[in-house]
């Protein structure tokens, strides 16, 4: 609910958002051809739509399939490209073959994006496509995103960022364009549910996917199932938490996630927050001072 209120507030600056969209479309139209990385989230879907509108058949949207990409996200993409006639392909990526990715250090996303952009670069070369683009926006630069380094190294275009578009503006413009992804909850890859240092395995990714599918079937929209060994730490959006904490629903959540393969189930009292596992990267208050003093 809070997110929807924020979007309505953004309508007061809709002219600015509209101007940014005009800039985006005009710049896209100047490209000979473009390959767009499409995950199915609000940002990449809007970029795919804009590229299709500006370039028509000269734009190709591509979705990478791997164990960290859920069947639910694939279904969203299939529906989206089918509805809007977006030229599209699925490809496979093999980040799981990279020990540095599986090790799941804080820069895991770099190795994932490096694999993705390497595959997209090769596809663009084979099909004679002039450039590759992805859906990073202005707000993303405020967060810890190692994948951006890979994009820079591969010279991937960032049209939404270059146009100065923020997340709320992308949602607003997507809604005005009638895109069903305008209010889609954030949906990072399944590996983002594993704490740093926990090895990424196909079994753990499948466990997370089953757990989140169970929550989706119960009607929840914004959530994460964070895996801690055999415990599921469930983050649910604050406005949905009262329903989750109803005794019967709490029991149902526990039953469903145990059936999915978890031994223990907990509801995080802080609720869903994007990038919560990055909290472990921030030293505790006073830690730097203690380190400097040697205590």
C-alpha positions, 0 to 999 in steps of 0.5 A, a space after each residue: 500500500 505504501 508503494 502505491 501511495 508513493 506512485 500517486 504522489 509521483 504523478 505531480 511530476 508526471 510531466 518530468 517523467 513523460 519528458 524522460 520517456 521521450 528522451 529514452 525513446 528518441 535515444 533508443 530510436 537512434 540505435 541501429 539495433 539493440 538486445 535487451 536483457 529481460 528478467 521480467 521485473 518492472 524495469 527490464 519489462 519497461 525497457 523491453 517495451 520501450 525498445 520494441 516501440 522505438 525499434 520494432 523488429 530491430 530490438 530483441 529481448 532475451 531472457 537467461 534461464 538458469 537454476 537461479 531463475 524461477 519458473 514463475 518469472 519465466 511465466 511472467 516473461 512469456 505472458 508479457 512478450 506474447 501480449 505485446 508482440 515483443 521479439 524475444 528469445 530464451 537462452 541458457 547461462 551457466 554461472 553455476 559452473 563458476 566456483 567463484 559464483 557458487 562460493 557466494 561471496 558478497 560479489 556473487 552478482 558480479 560473476 552472474 552478470 559477467 556470465 550473462 553479458 558474455 552470453 549476450 555479447 556472443 548472441 549479439 555478435 552472431 545476430 549482428 545486433 549493435 548493442 546490449 542494454 539492461 534495465 538499471 535505473 537511477 535509484 539502483 546506483 544508491 544500493 550495493 550492486 556488484 553486477 554493475 561492474 560487469 555491465 561497465 566492463 562489457 560496455 552494456 548500455 543503461 538507457 533508463 539510467 541515462 534518461 534519469 528515470 527513477 523506480 517510481 517514474 518507471 512504475 508510473 510510466 509503465 502503468 500509463 502504458 498499460 503494462 501489467 508489470 507496473 506494480 510487480 514486486 521486486 524479484 531478484 534471482 533465487 541466489 539472493 535468498 542465500 546468506 553470503 558464504 553459503 554455497 549456491 547449489 541447485 538443491 538450495 535454489 530449488 528449496 527456496 523456489 518451492 518455499 516462495 511458490 507456497 507463499 504465492 499460492 497463499 496469496 502473498 505478493 511481496 516476500 522472500 524466503 531466506 534460507 539459513 541451513 534448514 530454517 526458512 526465515 520468511 520476510 513479508 511486506 509490512 502491510 501483509 504481515 498482520 495476515 501472516 501473523 494470524 494464528 491459522 495463517 502462521 500455522 499454514 505457512 509453517 506447514 507449507 514450507 515444511 512440506 517444501 523441505 524446510 525443518 524450521 520456519 520463522 517469520 522475520 519481525 522486521 518484514 520484507 526489506 530489499 537487500 536484507 542480507 547486505 546488512 551483514 556487510 555493514 560493520 556493527 556500530 563502533 566496530 571500525 573504532 575498535 578495529 582502529 584501536 586494536 580492541 
